Amino acid sequence: MNKNIYLRFYIILIISIFFILSISIYLIKKYYKLENFQNNCPVFFKEKTFCQLNKNNNKCECKYQKVGINYPFMAPESCCNNKCNLLSPSECQEKNPKEKTSYFCNIGGKCIEYKGTNQNINISQNNCGLDPLNNQLLLPYTSMKECKLNNNPCDKYNNYKWSTAKKKSKCLENVNCGFCTNSYGEGKCIEGNATGPNDILKYYYCIPGVSKNNTYTYGDHALFII
C-alpha cells in the first residue's frame, strides 16, 4: 500500500516538475523573442536613426539619414528602440538644448514654428513634410516673416486631417486654386487657373493633357472669369 502511495507521489512530482519546466521554457522563449524583436535592427541603420515628426500626418516616426543625402528615409521602429511611436508631436524633437534650432513651416495655411537640430548627421529632420505629388522634401523657412511672405492662398486646403475628397472640394471653391491628383489618388491644392498650375516648372505634370498619371481639376468659376 505504501509503495503505491510513494509511486503516485513520484508520478505527480515528475508531472509537476515537467509542467513547471514547460511553462518556464515557454516564458523564456517568449521573452527572448520579444527582446530579439525589439533589438532586431539591421547594422545598416545603426547610429543613423532619429525620431522625426512627419508633418503630413503629425506623427512621430523613426527615420534615418544616409551619409551625403539630406533626406529622411523610413527606418524600422526597432532601430529607434520603439520609442518614436510613443512620443507626442511636441516631444518628437532634439533633446539637447544646445543642438536645437527653430524653423518654420506652412502647415494647412498657417506658419508654425518647430524645433529642429543644427547637427548635420540629423539635419534632414528639419523639413516641412513631403510634397504628395512628387515626394520631394518641402524645405522650411528660417523665420516666421519669410514663411508668411511666401504663403499662398491654396495651402490652407492641404490640411492633413482632411480626406483627399474634402481637400479637393474646398480647394475648388477658390478661384486662385486648382487640384492635382497623382496616380495613387493623393492630391494637393496648388495655385492655378483653368489652364493649369501657376508654377509650371514645379508642377509640369499637372497641366491638363500632359500626363495620364496626374489629373488637374479647376473649379467651375465661369462667372468669375468673365
Sequence and secondary structure as in RCSB ss.txt:
>XXXX:A:sequence
MNKNIYLRFYIILIISIFFILSISIYLIKKYYKLENFQNNCPVFFKEKTFCQLNKNNNKCECKYQKVGINYPFMA
PESCCNNKCNLLSPSECQEKNPKEKTSYFCNIGGKCIEYKGTNQNINISQNNCGLDPLNNQLLLPYTSMKECKLN
NNPCDKYNNYKWSTAKKKSKCLENVNCGFCTNSYGEGKCIEGNATGPNDILKYYYCIPGVSKNNTYTYGDHALFI
I
>XXXX:A:secstr
 HHHHHHHHHHHHHHHHHHHHHHHHHHHHHHHHHHHHHT   GGGTTTEEEEEETTTTEEEEEEE TT   EEE 
 GGGGTT GGGS TTTSS   GGGEEEEEEEETTEEEEEEEE  GGGGGGSS  B TTT  B   BSSHHHHHHT
  TTGGG  TTS HHHHHHHHTTSTTEEEEE TTS EEEEEEETTEES TTTSGGGSTTT SS EEEE   HHHH
 
